[in-house]
Amino acid sequence: MKTSVIVLAAGLGTRMKSHKPKVLQKICNKSMILHILQSAFDLSDDVSVVLAHQKELVAKEILQYFPKTQILEQDLKHFPGTAGALKNYIPKNEKVLILCGDMPLMKSQSLQRLIENKADFTLAVFETKEPKSYGRVVFKNQQIEKIVELKDANEEEKKICCCNAGIYAINSNLLIQILPLISNENKAKEYYLTDAVKLAKMKNANIKAVFVDEKEFMGVNDKFELALAENIMQEKIKEYWSKQGVIFHLPHTSFIDPDCEFIGECEVYENVRIEGQSKIINSVIKSSSVIENSIVENSDIGPLAHLRPKNEIKNTHIGNFVECKNAKLNGVKAGHLSYLGDCEIEEGTNIGCGTITCNYDGIKKHKTLIGKNVFIGSDTQLIAPVKIEDEVIIAAGSCVDRDVLKGALFINRSPSKTIKDYFYKKFKK
């Protein structure tokens, strides 16, 4: 059965205490709503999002990454609540999957279980020791009787530990029939989608519960829950890559972007941060290193190294306090305390301590090209654009402001000078 997906993301998110809309708060470098839409588009090509608060800002973010998303607007003034969000919604397919915009941990595999259930109306529920503000699911004779919001629950209903996750799969015809029947006669004066359960029951609809994992279906309402959700997502990411053969040392201290990829045997030490669409291939990333949108192959990085975006590092040793940006290195040694930006360096080359590629003239970035088997002495500045050919030696302390031909020694130093007894003259001792 083909399914339409609609994501409810119109809330004000006041508990987040932020000028940024709740659904744009980031988890693992990506807005919450984008995590949810990824799962949604895994299941359907008909996906809608209901917005209201800061609609234009949220819509811009969504359409940048998921341009096929249908954007709808909720009239919060006249039709507040989850059922109000579906006012005038017409699904294209036979079944509708209704998602919340603040549940970034949901996986498409879990949502598929709701879609595949043959009941007219399927809802996700979970058992918990701390029901908090979740709606309670009331069963009678092992059948779902109703869902009661906490504000409207009596003392007995508040003790129920079976909670509504807020995710539903419902036949489209049934949804269209019962939506107009939902009223706002409750303490919050809102149109609750949870009322659809008792209305569907009155129409003799087949209603089933699918039990799900509480952590996966947790809602994120404040910044504490935001941090909890990121921790859970990080645990899942590292669990997955560990099972693919990656060794993590103290994994709880490291951050791995969801879009990062590991290939072959890799090792990640403590306090490492790997961001964006980085690809790590048969490499070791040592303590407290940061890698952003870079490819690292058959190399060791760090400790305390920083690869800014657009690096291709292959068969290379990058040591401590080395920073690279838009650098293409193959078979290079850069042991410590260097900046290598907008450069290409070939195999067999050694970069001495304190080497800097001076790539920016205040207006444009320029390129440094270094050939094979080059020895760059310590404390060297390479003023781009510049080309160092193969088998060149650059003397320590040089400022290279011109191309250097193959096999040459380049020295650029002021003549040394010693003034005898100057200390005593200076300080009159």
C-alpha positions in Angstrom: 0.0 0.0 0.0 1.5 3.4 -1.0 1.9 5.8 1.8 1.9 9.6 2.1 3.9 11.2 5.0 3.1 14.3 6.8 5.4 15.9 9.5 3.8 18.2 12.1 6.3 21.0 12.7 4.3 24.1 13.4 4.8 24.4 17.2 6.3 27.5 18.9 8.9 25.4 20.8 9.0 27.8 23.7 10.8 25.4 26.1 13.8 25.5 23.8 14.4 29.1 24.9 15.9 30.1 21.6 15.3 32.5 18.8 15.9 29.7 16.4 12.8 27.5 15.6 12.8 24.2 17.5 13.0 22.0 14.4 16.1 23.8 13.2 18.0 23.0 16.4 21.0 20.9 15.4 21.7 17.3 16.4 25.0 16.0 15.1 25.5 19.0 12.9 22.1 18.7 11.2 18.8 20.3 11.9 16.2 18.0 13.6 13.8 18.3 10.8 16.3 17.1 8.3 16.9 13.9 10.2 13.2 13.3 10.2 12.7 14.1 6.5 15.5 11.7 5.6 13.5 8.9 7.2 10.3 10.2 5.6 11.7 10.2 2.0 13.2 6.7 2.6 9.5 5.6 2.9 7.6 7.8 0.4 8.0 10.3 -2.4 4.9 12.2 -1.1 6.1 14.1 1.9 4.5 17.2 3.4 5.5 19.4 6.4 3.1 21.6 8.3 4.7 24.8 9.5 3.6 28.0 11.2 6.2 29.6 13.6 9.0 31.2 11.5 7.6 29.4 8.4 9.8 31.0 5.8 13.0 30.3 7.7 12.1 26.6 8.3 10.9 26.2 4.7 14.1 27.6 3.3 16.2 25.0 5.2 13.9 22.1 4.3 13.7 22.9 0.6 17.5 23.4 0.3 18.0 19.7 1.2 14.6 18.2 0.2 13.2 20.3 -2.6 10.4 17.8 -3.3 8.8 18.5 0.1 5.3 20.0 0.1 5.0 22.9 2.6 1.7 23.5 4.3 0.7 26.1 6.9 -1.3 25.7 10.1 -3.7 28.3 11.3 -2.6 28.3 15.0 -5.0 31.0 16.0 -8.2 29.2 14.9 -7.0 25.6 14.7 -4.3 24.9 17.4 -3.2 21.4 18.1 -2.1 18.3 16.3 -5.4 17.7 14.6 -5.5 21.4 13.6 -2.3 20.9 11.7 -4.1 18.5 9.4 -6.9 20.9 8.5 -7.4 20.9 4.7 -4.7 18.2 4.2 -5.6 15.9 1.4 -3.3 12.8 1.1 -2.4 11.5 -2.3 -2.0 7.8 -1.2 -4.1 5.2 0.5 -2.3 5.4 3.8 -0.9 8.4 5.8 2.0 8.2 8.1 1.9 11.1 10.6 5.2 12.2 12.2 6.3 14.8 14.7 8.9 17.4 13.8 10.8 17.0 17.1 11.7 13.3 16.9 15.0 13.1 15.1 16.0 9.6 16.3 13.3 7.7 14.4 14.6 5.2 11.9 12.7 4.4 8.7 12.9 0.6 9.5 10.9 1.2 12.7 8.4 3.4 10.9 8.0 0.8 8.2 6.5 -1.5 10.9 3.6 0.9 11.3 3.0 1.2 7.6 3.1 -2.6 7.0 0.5 -3.2 9.8 -2.8 -4.1 8.1 -4.9 -2.3 10.7 -7.0 0.7 9.6 -5.3 2.8 12.3 -1.9 2.0 13.8 -0.2 4.0 16.6 3.3 3.8 18.1 3.3 3.2 21.8 6.0 2.4 24.4 6.2 1.3 28.0 8.1 3.5 30.4 8.8 3.9 34.1 8.5 7.7 33.8 5.5 8.6 31.7 6.1 12.4 32.3 3.8 14.5 30.1 3.1 11.8 27.5 -0.5 10.9 26.6 -1.6 7.7 28.2 -2.9 4.8 26.1 -5.9 3.2 27.7 -6.6 -0.5 26.9 -9.8 -2.4 27.6 -9.9 -6.2 27.0 -6.5 -5.9 25.3 -7.9 -3.5 22.8 -7.1 0.2 22.6 -9.9 2.2 24.1 -8.6 5.7 23.9 -5.6 8.1 24.4 -5.8 10.6 27.2 -3.7 13.7 27.3 -2.1 14.3 30.7 -4.0 17.5 31.3 -7.3 15.6 30.9 -6.3 12.4 32.7 -7.8 11.4 36.0 -5.6 10.0 38.8 -6.0 6.4 37.7 -5.1 7.2 34.1 -2.0 9.1 35.2 -0.7 5.9 36.7 -0.7 4.2 33.3 2.8 3.5 32.0 1.9 2.8 28.4 2.4 6.0 26.5 1.5 7.4 23.1 4.6 8.1 21.0 2.6 10.5 18.8 3.2 8.6 15.5 0.3 7.2 13.5 -0.3 5.3 10.3 -4.0 5.6 9.2 -6.0 4.8 6.1 -6.6 8.0 4.2 -10.3 7.6 3.9 -10.7 7.0 7.6 -8.6 10.1 8.4 -10.7 12.3 6.1 -13.9 11.0 7.7 -12.9 11.6 11.3 -10.9 14.9 11.1 -14.0 17.1 10.9 -15.4 15.3 14.0 -12.5 16.3 16.3 -13.5 19.1 18.6 -11.5 21.4 21.0 -13.6 20.6 24.0 -10.7 20.0 26.4 -8.8 22.0 29.0 -6.2 23.3 26.5 -8.9 24.2 23.9 -6.9 22.5 21.2 -7.8 20.0 18.5 -6.1 16.8 19.5 -5.2 14.1 17.0 -5.4 11.6 19.9 -9.2 12.0 19.8 -9.1 10.3 16.4 -8.7 7.0 18.3 -12.1 7.0 20.0 -13.7 8.4 16.8 -12.2 5.7 14.7 -13.4 3.1 17.3 -16.9 4.5 16.9 -16.7 3.7 13.2 -15.6 0.1 14.0 -12.1 0.7 12.6 -9.5 -1.9 13.3 -7.0 -0.1 15.7 -3.6 -1.7 16.6 -0.7 -0.6 18.7 2.9 -1.2 17.6 5.4 -1.1 20.5 8.5 0.9 19.8 11.7 1.8 21.6 11.2 4.8 23.9 14.7 6.3 23.2 14.2 6.1 19.4 10.8 7.9 19.6 11.8 10.5 22.2 10.6 14.0 21.7 13.1 16.9 21.9 11.5 19.9 23.7 14.4 21.6 25.4 18.2 21.9 25.2 18.7 19.2 27.8 16.7 16.7 25.7 18.7 18.0 22.7 21.9 17.0 24.3 20.4 13.6 25.3 19.3 13.0 21.7 22.7 13.8 20.3 24.4 11.4 22.8 22.0 8.6 21.7 22.6 9.4 18.0 26.4 9.4 18.6 26.2 6.0 20.4 24.3 4.5 17.5 26.8 5.9 14.9 29.8 4.5 16.7 28.1 1.2 17.4 27.4 0.9 13.7 31.0 1.7 12.7 32.5 -0.5 15.4 30.6 -3.4 13.9 32.1 -2.5 10.5 35.6 -2.9 12.0 36.5 0.6 13.3 38.4 0.7 16.6 37.3 3.6 18.9 39.3 4.4 22.0 37.0 5.9 24.6 34.2 6.3 22.0 32.1 8.5 24.3 34.7 11.3 24.0 34.6 11.5 20.2 32.1 13.1 17.7 31.4 11.3 14.4 29.2 13.1 11.8 26.3 11.0 10.5 27.6 11.6 6.9 31.2 10.4 7.7 32.3 7.1 6.1 35.0 4.7 7.2 36.5 2.1 4.8 38.8 -0.7 5.8 40.7 -0.9 9.1 40.6 2.4 10.9 41.4 3.5 14.4 40.0 6.6 16.2 41.5 7.8 19.5 39.9 9.9 22.2 38.6 13.4 21.8 38.5 13.2 18.0 35.9 15.1 15.9 35.2 14.1 12.3 32.7 16.2 10.5 30.8 16.5 7.2 31.2 14.0 4.4 34.7 13.0 5.5 36.0 9.6 4.3 38.6 7.8 6.4 40.3 4.8 4.6 42.7 2.4 6.4 43.9 5.3 8.6 44.6 6.2 12.3 43.2 9.4 13.7 45.1 10.2 16.9 43.9 12.1 20.0 42.2 15.5 19.9 42.3 15.9 16.1 39.6 17.6 14.0 38.8 16.5 10.5 36.3 18.4 8.3 35.0 17.3 4.9 38.3 15.6 4.0 39.5 12.3 2.6 42.2 10.5 4.6 43.7 7.3 3.1 46.5 5.1 4.4 47.6 7.9 6.7 48.0 8.8 10.4 46.7 12.1 11.6 47.6 13.8 14.9 47.5 14.0 17.8 46.2 17.6 17.9 46.0 18.0 14.1 43.3 20.0 12.3 42.2 19.1 8.7 39.9 21.9 7.5 37.7 21.2 4.5 38.7 19.9 1.1 41.9 17.9 1.9 43.0 14.8 0.2 45.6 13.1 2.4 47.1 9.9 1.2 50.1 7.8 2.5 51.0 10.7 4.7 52.0 11.4 8.3 50.4 14.5 9.7 51.7 15.3 13.2 50.7 17.4 16.2 49.7 21.1 15.6 49.6 20.7 11.8 46.8 22.4 10.1 45.8 21.7 6.5 43.1 23.3 4.3 42.4 22.4 0.6 45.6 20.5 0.6 46.4 17.5 -1.6 49.2 15.5 0.0 50.5 12.1 -1.2 53.4 10.4 0.6 54.3 13.4 2.7 55.7 13.8 6.2 54.6 16.9 8.2 55.5 16.2 11.7 54.6 19.3 13.7 53.7 23.0 13.9 52.9 23.8 10.2 50.2 25.3 8.1 49.6 23.8 4.7 46.8 25.5 2.8 45.8 25.5 -0.9 48.7 23.3 -1.8 49.7 20.1 -3.6 52.7 18.2 -2.2 54.1 15.0 -3.8 55.6 11.8 -2.4 58.9 11.7 -0.5 58.7 15.3 0.7 59.4 16.3 4.3 57.9 19.5 5.7 60.0 20.9 8.5 58.6 22.3 11.8 57.1 25.8 11.4 56.5 25.7 7.7 53.8 28.0 6.4 52.2 28.3 2.9 51.3 32.0 2.7 48.3 31.4 0.4 46.2 34.6 0.9 47.1 38.1 -0.3 44.0 39.7 1.3 41.9 39.3 -1.9 42.6 35.9 -3.4 43.9 32.5 -2.4 46.9 31.3 -4.3 48.4 27.8 -4.7 51.7 26.3 -3.6 53.0 23.3 -5.6 55.8 21.2 -4.1 57.3 18.2 -6.1 58.8 14.9 -5.1 61.6 14.3 -2.5 61.7 17.9 -1.5 63.2 18.8 1.9 61.7 21.9 3.4 63.7 23.2 6.4 62.2 24.4 9.6 60.6 27.9 9.8 60.1 28.3 6.1 57.5 30.6 4.5 56.3 29.7 1.0 54.7 32.8 -0.6 52.1 31.6 -3.1 51.8 31.4 -6.0 55.0 29.4 -6.0 56.3 26.1 -7.4 59.1 24.0 -5.9 60.2 21.3 -8.3 61.5 17.8 -7.5 64.5 17.1 -5.3 64.9 20.6 -3.9 66.3 21.6 -0.5 64.9 24.7 1.1 67.2 25.9 3.9 65.8 26.5 7.3 64.5 30.0 8.0 64.0 30.8 4.3 61.3 33.0 2.8 60.6 31.5 -0.6 59.2 34.2 -3.0 60.0 32.6 -6.3 59.9 29.2 -8.1 62.8 26.8 -7.4 64.1 24.5 -10.1 64.8 20.8 -9.8 67.8 19.8 -7.7 68.6 23.3 -6.3 69.3 24.5 -2.8 67.4 27.6 -1.9 68.6 29.9 0.8 67.1 33.2 1.7 68.6 34.6 4.9 70.2 37.9 6.0 73.9 37.6 6.7 74.6 36.7 10.3 76.2 39.3 12.6 77.7 39.1 16.1 78.5 42.2 18.2 80.9 41.3 20.9 80.0 42.3 24.5 76.7 44.0 23.3 74.8 42.7 26.3 77.1 44.5 28.7 76.9 47.8 26.7 73.1 47.5 26.5 72.5 47.0 30.2 75.7 48.8 31.4 77.0 45.8 33.2 
